[in-house]
Amino acid sequence: MAGQIYFSGLASGLDTDTIISQLMAIERAPITRMRQRITGLEAQRTAIQSVRRDLLTVYQRSQDFTLDRIFGQVAATSSDEGVLTAELSGASSVRGSFAVNVTTLASATVAKSSTYLGQVVNQTVPLESAGFGLAPTSGTFTINGIEIAIDVGTDSLNDVLTRISDNTNVTATFNATTNKIVLTNDNPASTAIINLGATSDTSNFLQSARLIGATQSGTPTTLESTVDVAVVNPGETLDEIFGVGVVTAGTFQINGTTITITDPNTETLSDVLGAINSSDANVTASFDASTDTIRVISKALGSRTIDFTDGTSGFLAAVHLDTADQTAGTDAQFTVNGQSMTRNTNTINDAIGGVSFTLLSAGTSTITVNEDYEGMIEDITGFVTAYNTAVQTIYNGLRGGQPLENDSSIRIIENYLRSNIFKRPTGVTGEYGSLADIGITTGETFQRDVLSTLQVNEATLRGALESDRIAVASVFANESGDGIADVFESYLQEITATTGFLQSRSGTNGTIASQIGTMNDRIAAMEARLALKEQRLRRQFTQMETALNEFQIISNFLTTRWQALQQQSQ
């Protein structure tokens, strides 16, 4: 032990450590047996918890039948889901078939700036102040292998276009209406590609002119800027885009919702668009770089236009939304069983009682509201699956040396489930009186030593439901209370409850946990006693080794003296 020194076989030559370990191992045999017992109890506890979990699922599935949640299911279906989809929206759905003819879908109103946001490029002033959205830089660029040099501080756009036209077999022009640069092969019959740029270029003029990536077509080959060359950068501040004082601190309104601009010197166009989108204006606003305009789409469908009111900020005028071009949306137009209807939405909730349907395209479709046999079959199959899982768990746990092999209470549960599943309830009459009658059996083969699980013949079950749904329902739950679900719910409610005997055995404070706790306490006490006994043994062996060592010292001394006396006498 810590703080003490032991001598193993120093004098005797015995391996006292091994001797002590073997003696203590014999003393610990009862502890080993108890630990093995604890392992068995823990396995038993886990197995019982698994049984309770699976039985609880069977109980819950049974309860669905006794609470009449299964056989009253109704479904709404669409004969053409490319035209519309349908679903139930209320408990009081009207059964029947409804012919729907969709002629027009509801669409959203779209508004956009009446003209581009960037200024018209000034062709006669130096490039650095001409109004390009992406400022050009001094240096060289290449067209058809010919290098063109520019100085943005002195060259105007006209200077550069003339230089291109004079040197590259390409005519360069500027369309002031669209704010785009156009390049055309000089040869009117030429369809040759106009080659733009080289690795040696030091100016970004081709990028600034929005010519890189432009589509080339026609005879002669022609290409133009992909977007307005004055297209604004929405990440820049309002003052940078429109000039100081054009947009001021103030407000504007969209659909009656007020949006506030606090500081045009720090707020960007993206900031303002974000404020619009997060407001209650019920629109989505975005910047369209391809047209250099603001695009505003109404979130509400229908023919109403978007209301823009420029307040004290001047923002709507700056982005040309005060005179926005608006394409009004359309209302949905359709008929239900010949009756014409108009709605400003494609999700219709008030045309058929208890049914909601969503229009997807023009065309015809029939909405059918009827018993949901698919849902019923799915729930019945779910009950069968839960039953099979539970009996399989129990079956496996009771056999093959498993933790519940000798557990009589679990075996009683197994016998109850397997003996009651095919009982014919007294509260049913007619053609369908048991699970076997509606297509739920153990299959065509039977093996005595193998667990036979239930199988569902969906065709037979569907036929029974369509023929006499009420009779099928009574197999599971009926007024006599002896349907299969009635019986299972009553039985399983007690044994799976938090106060039931399964939980009282396997729960946190159950009997098994109590046994384990008692054994752990006993093991702790025994370990403490054995620790003391081991210390005592080590002390005793140490004392023995010390005594033997002293005897050897005395013996050696006497032997030495005797030999000395012998020599003297000679």
Secondary structure, DSSP 8 states (H G I E B T S, - for coil): -TT----SSTTT---HHHHHHHHHHHHTHHHHHHHHHHHHHHHHHHHHHHHHHHHHHHHHHHHHHHTT-STT-EEEEES-TTTEEEEE-SSS---EEEEEEEEE---EEEEE-SS-SS----SSSBGGGS--SS---SEEEEETTEEEEE-TTT-BHHHHHHHHHHHSSEEEEEETTTTEEEEEESSTT------B--TT----HHHHTT-TT---BTTTTEEE-SS-TT---TTSBHHHHH-BTTB-SEEEEETTEEEEE--TTT-BHHHHHHHHHTSSS-EEEEEETTTTEEEEEEEEESS----EEE-SS-HHHHTT-TT-EEE----EEEEETTEEEEESSSEEEEEETTEEEEE-SSEEEEEEEEE-HHHHHHHHHHHHHHHHHHHHHHHHHTSTT-TTTT-HHHHHHHHHHHHHTT---TT--SS--STGGGTEES-S---TTS----EE-HHHHHHHHHHHHHHHHHHH--TTS-SHHHHHHHHHHHHHSTTSHHHHHHSTTSHHHHHHHHHHHHHHHHHHHHHHHHHHHHHHHHHHHHHHHHHHHHHHHHHHHHHHHHHHH-
